[in-house]
Amino acid sequence: MLQVPFIRENKDLVIAGLAKRNIDATSIINQVISLDEDRRRIQTELDNTLAESNTLSKEIGILYKSGDTQKANILKEKTVQLKDVSKELNDSLNNKVEELNQLLYKIPNVPNSLVPKGSSETDNEEVYREGDIPVLYAGAQPHWELAKKYDIIDFELGNKITGAGFPVYKGKGAKLQRALITYFLDKNTAAGYTEYQLPHLVNEASGFGTGQLPDKEGQMYHVTEDNLYLIPTAEVPGTNIFRDVLLNESDLPIGITGYTPCFRREAGSYGAHVRGLNRLHQFDKVEILRIEHPTQSYKALDGMVNHVKTILQELKLPYRILRLCGGDLGFTSALTYDFEVFSTAQDRWLEISSVSNFETFQANRLKLRFKNSDGKNELAHTLNGSSLALPRVLAGILENYQTENGIVIPEVLQPYTGFKIID
């Protein structure tokens, strides 16, 4: 959530930044500033009223002690009136704060200056590419056909048990999935991230803290009776570890990693481009999160990007990195880099990671602060990245490593799988 003082002091910058998202924010920003002026005016009136009431209370005590009961009673009646005024002002203040917060919840983060203008994914900027696209044998197949051929993923069984988008991994398919999870966690912990096992359901406050609510409410599975949400990513429970926390500057940076299943309704997703593992309602993902000093967060973002690079280099998968344009940028992000793996059998790029800096946007919602060197409380910066999302990485491995004799396991994964080929 944007800070009101920042909006007030940088009105034109905020409006221009949100224009990169193809949003004309002039009206809502003016509303925020107007509501904040009302809030501050009411706060001043309330403070003055309370101060006057406190002064009168002291005078009443002195008058009673001196025996001037008549004057004391007159002032006492006035304090009763002031109490009523204070209550009205307090109610009005609470209403203004709530109205202001409801507006602020609707405003996305202001994009970083590096974010290009654009309206959709076609306007994203490719900033890096690495790896040779393999030449496959005649008759090479997409991963959903390979899954059936080698009996390693059963989409129909998942559909029977739950519904479309809930595959069942079997045999070497399940072992490969587990190997990837362990490999990703080992890479992350070796890079200094502390491993956490996190809840798979979160409360409403956690959803608001990281910005999934109210923005992505329709994409989350909601356990209505308990008012809990199945997590769309480990980012939500992981970042909420630090909700309402005041850190010391010496505590920074903080890096954590965790594996969780992820649940997304993906309402309205149909067609050939979402076949097989391309888009699921339940999938596995390993996440990395960072809490950073504001002066270090973009250096940390570059470090996270390089970390994901090393994983894909070891897997020897052809990939590219995109800087997302304003129209494709997530609600909470100031700058996002997407990683995509090339699926040779499908002849298309598959997104497998997003690495983002949220600056103070999440921290403001979370009330995540640190005490700086001047002894003042300051909002931290939060970052997160997929390291990695498994379905499309697995799809890329199955398709790019297929041969006429079977699917070769990437060398770096063989110690984890215990086998070299799926045949």
Buried (B, 14 or more C-beta within 10 A) or exposed (E): BBBBEBBBEBBEEBBEBBBBBEBEBBEBBEBBBEBBEBBBEBBEBBEEBBEBBEEBEEBBEEBBEEEBEEEBEEBBEEBEEBEEBBEBBBEBBEEBBEBBEEBBBEBBBBBBEEBBEBEEEEBBBEEEEEBEEBEBEEEBBBBBBBBBEBEBBBBEEBBEEEEBBBBBBBEBBEBBBBBBBBBBBEBBBEBEBEEBEBBBBBBEEBBBBBBBBBBBEEBBBBEEEEEBBBBBBBBBBBBBBBBEBEBEBEBBBBBBBBBBEBBBBBEEBEEEEBBBBBBBBBBBBBBBBBBBBBEBBBEBBEBBBEBBBEBBEBBBBBBBBBBBBBBBBBBBBBBBBBBBBBBBBBEEBBBBBBBBBBBBBBBBBBBBBBBEEEEEEBBBBBBBBBBBBBBBBBBBBBBBBBEEEBBBBBEBBBEBBEEEBBE
